[in-house]
Amino acid sequence: MSSRKPPAKSVTVKQATLDLLRSFGIRKVFGNPGSTELPFLADWPDDIDYVLGLQEASVIGMADGYAQATRNAGFVNLHSGAGVGHALGNIFTAHRNQTPLVITAGQQARSILPLQPFLYAERASEFPRPYVKYSVEPARAEDVPAAIARAYYVAMQPPCGPTFVSVPIDDWTHPTQPIEARSVSRELGPDINAMKSLVAALVASKRPALVVGPGIDRAEAVDLMVRVAEQTRASVWISPFSARCSFPERHPQLAGFLHASPTQLSDALREHDLVVVIGAPVFTFHVEGHASIFDGATTIFQITDDATAAAVTPFGTSIIATMKPALAMLLDLLPETRRAIPAGRVLPPAPNAGDPIPVEYLLHALSSAMPADAVLVEEAPSHRPAMQKFMPMRGQDSFSTMASGGLGFGLPAAVGMALARPHIRTVCVIGDGSAMYSIQALWTAAQRKLPLTVVVINNLGYGAMRSFSQVMQVRNVPGLDLPGIDFVKIAEGMGCDALRVSASADLAPALARGLAHDGVSLIEVMVDSAVPLLYAKKGS
């Protein structure tokens, strides 16, 4: 008598896909619908929430924030090649954020593809490359569920990232066999001999530094990182452009934030004989210059879950592992040390009020007013140095920004995070220039009455570009000023509570009102248009 299971009853491609999503714990689908997606969306089930965004870049950003908050892949449904094109900027950001996303897009019917029909995508799977880990248009309709399953497993495997599946419109109703979800482990243990070499270097070091990056927070390993820092009595630096908070920023061992300038970074680390980079590249630079850190006087180790990041590291020893097993092993191997506890940074005194409102005063006031468990999403690049001084983050799951440098992520990501964490307040700090890239995300938040407060720092222009024009010593650059945008009217038109603040005396009550509002609030703060230099001037 045969022990084989009888063949499973066939189901539609759509049913097999929805069952897979349920098995993967995916309860929300983010999308902006079009004609090529209608068969997938028809008779939508009650147990999976369809989150509507008004433009595809916002859709990807919302899914990114939601995936970061839940640590499960966000599932996205875009409209054909045009929708993928709209979304590409935030797909690039998701790639740099290492956020797991499964992105699907509609394609025209297979029978008319040879005729180059309206809204078809030629070589659809190539369009989002190289910023997706896996991309396919399945050869047969019945292969779609298996392709989506593979896309999920690949997206979730460290280093996480987006994947893409193009689905012709007539595939969803085609019969196929159901796909059973599998369990795939995700942790990678470090090489024991490499870890012993790292421990020996830490024991021998007189002035070690730990450079912590976003991979630690992604892995929910911030507490482990704190224990390692305290065990080693090393100075702790935040990696350049870290997109998450991987170390409590009031901790007495925190030395500061590293610049993305090779020269300034090297100067900051000059006094350390050993630098251990954990959960970050070695290093993310933004401007050119001589990186004397690589000249050989400093021993460098790296712990990363990204084999590509290890391969491009120009100097030192890289250990490929996920954060939790690596940090746990490091704790087990580290002996007690008699090294003195290093002095950390000293936070500046509270800034003074003024009119026009100084950005530092705004950020300090916001930090004081925010609930202790609030999550901050930031997209105000020119004000990041001031944030690091006046808005110290608490650690795990407290902060997120874009790792790509591309604008348009912050506001929809904050919406996604608020969707994932409806019982705590999400705060989005965003520049006036940045806000206009994905402003339509406000509508989704307002429709769902999410606990979201958006603080628009309005300096009437692209502050980061103003700063760079000074650093690079170029003049008469067009397109840096943004007069005539009324964020209060825009927000009110999308259903949000909104007000504008122009005087320091009005700031505290406005923040209190916005943070306590039951739903979405927007506070437009008119600030001093002067911006600090992000880097030293060219040639100085």
HELIX and SHEET records of a PDB file:
HELIX    1   1 VAL A   13  SER A   23  1                                  11    
HELIX    2   2 SER A   35  GLU A   37  5                                   3    
HELIX    3   3 LEU A   38  LEU A   41  1                                   4    
HELIX    4   4 GLU A   56  THR A   70  1                                  15    
HELIX    5   5 SER A   80  ASN A   97  1                                  18    
HELIX    6   6 ARG A  110  LEU A  115  5                                   6    
HELIX    7   7 ALA A  124  GLU A  126  5                                   3    
HELIX    8   8 ALA A  141  ASP A  143  5                                   3    
HELIX    9   9 VAL A  144  MET A  156  1                                  13    
HELIX   10  10 ILE A  192  ALA A  204  1                                  13    
HELIX   11  11 PRO A  214  ARG A  218  1                                   5    
HELIX   12  12 VAL A  222  THR A  232  1                                  11    
HELIX   13  13 PRO A  262  ALA A  268  1                                   7    
HELIX   14  14 SER A  292  PHE A  294  5                                   3    
HELIX   15  15 ALA A  307  VAL A  312  1                                   6    
HELIX   16  16 MET A  323  LEU A  333  1                                  11    
HELIX   17  17 VAL A  359  ALA A  369  1                                  11    
HELIX   18  18 PRO A  381  HIS A  383  5                                   3    
HELIX   19  19 ARG A  384  PHE A  390  1                                   7    
HELIX   20  20 GLY A  410  ALA A  420  1                                  11    
HELIX   21  21 ASP A  432  ALA A  435  1                                   4    
HELIX   22  22 ALA A  441  GLN A  447  1                                   7    
HELIX   23  23 GLY A  463  VAL A  471  1                                   9    
HELIX   24  24 PHE A  487  GLY A  493  1                                   7    
HELIX   25  25 SER A  504  ASP A  506  5                                   3    
HELIX   26  26 LEU A  507  ALA A  516  1                                  10    
SHEET    1   A 2 VAL A  11  THR A  12  0                                        
SHEET    2   A 2 PRO A 175  THR A 176 -1                                        
SHEET    1   B 6 ASP A  49  LEU A  52  0                                        
SHEET    2   B 6 LYS A  28  GLY A  31  1                                        
SHEET    3   B 6 GLY A  74  LEU A  78  1                                        
SHEET    4   B 6 LEU A 101  GLN A 107  1                                        
SHEET    5   B 6 PRO A 162  PRO A 168  1                                        
SHEET    6   B 6 SER A 135  VAL A 136  1                                        
SHEET    1   C 6 LEU A 254  PHE A 257  0                                        
SHEET    2   C 6 SER A 235  ILE A 238  1                                        
SHEET    3   C 6 PRO A 208  VAL A 212  1                                        
SHEET    4   C 6 LEU A 274  ILE A 278  1                                        
SHEET    5   C 6 THR A 299  THR A 304  1                                        
SHEET    6   C 6 THR A 317  ILE A 320  1                                        
SHEET    1   D 6 PHE A 399  THR A 401  0                                        
SHEET    2   D 6 VAL A 375  GLU A 379  1                                        
SHEET    3   D 6 THR A 426  GLY A 431  1                                        
SHEET    4   D 6 LEU A 452  ASN A 458  1                                        
SHEET    5   D 6 VAL A 520  MET A 526  1                                        
SHEET    6   D 6 ASP A 497  VAL A 501  1                                        
END                                                                             
